[in-house]
Each structure stands twice: as structure tokens, then as C-alpha cells.
């Protein structure tokens, strides 16, 4: 789904999580596109044992009679063009990256044979909390301000021992009134069930993290990787979330 020319996971989720009674109304109010990328059967013929190039050819033939909202995903075998897509689309449309498929591969259910090449860019966030003790944090919880409120944006993957020691030396305990909850749970980011105590810290330290461009209601949907501290930046130097 496109909103203002950019892919919107939030809008897509609103379309998916709805009752049948509301679906017809949402078709007009929040239009979506169906973008097909593979074909497993056609006219009663099972294509799963066919090479991907054969399946793609059949899909392209079907697509000649389509009209929006049905669309065919673009493909290329040209490395330079793929590189141009990879470098340009994430910034232009919030595309997460590319899917790379072997031309001769067959479709095997339950097996992942395609590669996801995710585009990751570095971004700066405030450290508002950690999982683990403040002197030896295990995971960093980062945020940005929306108006005057500090909002949780995402979490990092587990820190290395060196990163943990580096952060533990600069973080300070939060003063009373820190707005974040006492625990973080899987409901915030999805994934496996967990519930961890949150160690709140004063939101003064800026961290640079590697994060893909996929967001949901202002939050980064996937775990980020801590890159480095940014002592040259202050909270006032960072962008704020849209209201």
C-alpha cells in the first residue's frame, strides 16, 4: 500500500486486521495493490517442479490481461540495475531491500532458498533504557521525541562485551518521571514471547545504529545493530517523530 508515494506497513496492517463487514468499505477508503511475484499452479497444472524462469514466464503471460490493483513485481538479471534499485528504492519509497532468486530453482515448500538482501542505513537515536544492568547492558532500547514525549522506537540485537562495557561507562540512571514502562514485552516488536525488566536511563546519550527502513507507527520493526556512540550529538540535534 502506498501513502503519499511511499510504502506503508501501518496502512497495510489496518487493511489486514479487519472484519469481513468492514472489508468492502476499506477497499474504497484505503485501496491496496496486489503484487504477484511467483506462480505455483495455473489451469490445474502444478508448476512447483518447474524452474523459476518457467514459472515467471507463465506469471508474466497471465499478467498481460491484468489491470490495477493487480500488478506484477519487477525483476531484473542485470547487476547494475539491481544495484540501482537497492540503493535508490529504500530512501525513495521505504522499500526494505531486494529478494534474490536462482533462475533454475524449483519451489520447495517449507524451505528457504531465496535470499533477502535488506538495505540497512545508520540512524541516530537517544538511548532511553537498556535490558540488563546499567553498568553491563545487554540490549539497548532507543527512542525519539514526539513533541515533548520520549517515544520508544526500537531495540538493538544483543551487545558484544566491548559494546556493553563502552555503554555502561556513559549511561546514568533515570531520574523520577521517566515515561517508559517498567517492562518490555514481545507485544511491542513481535517475535518470540518474552517479558524483560527495563532499566531506564537518562535520555542524554546518542547512539548510531544500523536499521532497515521498515517502520510501523514510528517504530523500527526489526532489531537494530549498535554501531557506535555519538558524543558529538545532543538530543536537540536529532529529528523528532511526526505528530
ABEGO torsion letter per residue (X at the ends): XBBGGBBBAAAAAAAABBBAAAAAAAAAABBBBBBBABBABBGGBBAAABBAAAAAAAAAAAAAABBOABBBBBBBABAAAAAAAAAAAAAAAGBAEBBBBBAABBBBBGBBABBBBBBBBBBBBBBABBBEBAABBABBBBBBBBEABBBBAEBBBBBBAAAAAAAAAABBBBBBGBABBABBBAAAAEEBBBBBBBBBBBBABBBBBBBBABBBGGBBABBBBBABBBAABBAAABBBBBX
